[in-house]
Amino acid sequence: MKSIRVYLSGSIQKGNEDATKKSVWTSADIDILQKVLADTMNLSLMNPASRSDDLSDQKSVLGRDLLQVYTSDLVLVDARDRKGIGIGAEMLFAKNYGVPVISVAPPNSQYRKENMDYMGQFLESWTHPFIEGLSDYVADSVNDAALFIRDKYPFGEDLIKNKSIFHDAIRHYIATQFERDTEMYDIVTQDNELFNRIERVKNGDD
């Protein structure tokens, strides 16, 4: 039977006043993962909310979370509502090392919307660029994520993004949107050093 180690990236409730503000990974969520995956793989969960280390040592706390991301087979992101800085940082760190990322972001929730007015533009379908760009799969629900893991793991290299996505996204912007993005275009074209930096990225020299 296959084994999989999953890091649960999500909000941490820091006290009683925080209890109703955000979604967190619950025992019900974990039950869904275990039930769907039970017949095909051994599931180990690494949960930053379950710990007994000294939380006053903030460098160690960062190191523990990054170590769990680095050593996991998969990062499962709770993107069901608004999240803090740590979740995005964990996603970036995972992609830097080619660790698969699945984000749970239901339709018409915080990070996925339809028929949306966004900075004066009407978008029929929108997913937050960092959720879309840093996720290898965006799931509608925890059950959807579990089924994807069951059916696709171990993931082929063609399914998993790595750190090349960072420069790929920059080069895509330069090729498709840079000249129409008036403010950014004017800033760059009036600054030779900045222009040279853009050219290095554009040509794959950075």
N, C-alpha and C positions, 0 to 999 in steps of 0.2 A: 504493500500500500504506500502511496506517495505521502510525503510529509511536506507541510507548508507552514512557515513562520510568518505571521501577519502582525504588522505594527498598526495599532489603532490610533490614528491621528485625529484629534478632535479637541473640543473645549474641555478644560478642567474646572470644575466648580470649586472655587477657592474658599467658600464659606456659605453660611445660611443665606446671606443677602444675595448670593449669586445663583441660588438654586433654581429660580424660575426664569432666568434671563436667556438661556441658550439650550440647544439640544446637546446631549452628551451620549456617549456609548452606554447603552443600558443592558441589563441582563436579558431583556427580551431580544435586543439586537444580537447579542452573543448566542442566544438560543437558536436564532434563525440560522446563523452561520454554521453552528455545530450540527444542526439538523440536516441542512442541505448537503454539507460536506462529509457527514459521518461515514457514508458507505464507500467513499472513494479516496479519502486522505486523512492523515493524522494532522489535526489543526492545533498549532500552538499560537497563543495570542500574547503579544507584548503590548501592555497597556500602560502609558505614562501616568495614568490615574491610580495605578496599583503599585505602591512603593513604600519602602521603609528607610530610605536614605535620608540624610540630613538636608532638608530643603533650604537651610540658610546658606549652604555652600552653592552659590548660583552657578559657578563655573562647572562644578560637578553635575548639577542638574542638567545643564546644557549638554555636557558630555554624555550623560546617560541617555538622553533622548536621541542624540545624534548616533550614538552607538547602536541603539535599538533600530533606528532607521537603516543604518549601514549594514547591519547583519540580518535584516529581514529579507524574506523572499517577496514580500508585497507590502506596500503601504496602502491602507484603506482609510480614506479621508471622509470624515463626517462634514459634508458641506450642505447640510439641510437648512441651516440658517446662518446668520452673520457670525464670522469667526475672527479670531485675533491674528496677530503677527506670526505666532509660532507655527500655525498650520501651513501658511504659505512658505515659510522658511524650510520646513520639513519637506515639502514637495520639491522645492528647488534643490535641496541637498540630495534627495532621492534621485532626481533626474541627473544630477552631476555624476552619480555612480551607476546609472542605468538600472536602478531599482524600480520595478513596476509600481505604478500608482493607479488606483481605482478610486474615483470620487463618487460619493452618494449625494446627488443633487437633483431632487425631484423637479419635474416640470412646474413652471410657475412658482418657483420658490426664490430665495434670495439671489442665487447665482445663475438661474435659468428662467428666462421670461419670454413671453410671446406678446406680439403687438405692443411694443414698448417704445415710448418716446425717450430717446437717449441723447442728451446734449443737443436738442433741436433736430435730431434725425429720427425718423420712424423705422423701427426694426421689427420685421415680422417674427424673427426668432433670434434670441440672444443668449449666449452663455458667456459668463465672465471669462475674459481672455486668459487669465492665469489658470482657471479651472480647465478650460478647453486645452490650453497649450501644454500644461504640465501633467495632464491625466492621460493615461493610456486607454481608459474607458470611463465614461461618465454614466453611472447607473441611476435609474429612476428610484430605486429603493434598495434597502439592505438585501432583500430577497433577490432582486435583480443582480446585485453585485455577487452574491453567493453563487447563483446559477452560472454567471460568467466565469467565476473562478473554477467551479466544478467542471465546466465544459472545455475550458481553454488552457488550464494549467497542466504541465509547465508551458509557459508562454513562449512562442517562437520569437526570434529576434525581430521579425517584421512587425510585431505588435508593440514592441517596447521602445519608447523614445529614450534618448540619452542626451548628454550635454551638447550634442550638435544642434539641438533644437534652439538653443539660445542665439547663435549666430545665424541660423537658418531664418528665424523670425525677424531678426534685424535686417538681413539682406532682402527678405520678402517685402518688408516695409519700404526699404529704399527703392526697390524695383517697381513697386505698385502704387505707393501712396506719398512718397517723400515730396515730389514736385507739386502735388496738389495741396499739401499740408503747409499753408502759407507761412504761418508763424515759425515753424521749425525750419522751413526752407530758407527763410530770410536770415535767421540766426546763423545757420551753417554757412551760407554763401557770403556772409560778411565777416567771417572769422576763418582765416587761412588754416590755423592749427586744427580747429574743429573740422573743417572741410577735409583736411588730410587724414584725420582719424576715420571719418566716414569712408573715405576712399580705401583705406587699409582694410576695413571690415568688408566693404563691398567686393574687394578683390581677393578676399580670403587670406590676407596677410597678417591678420590679428587672431 
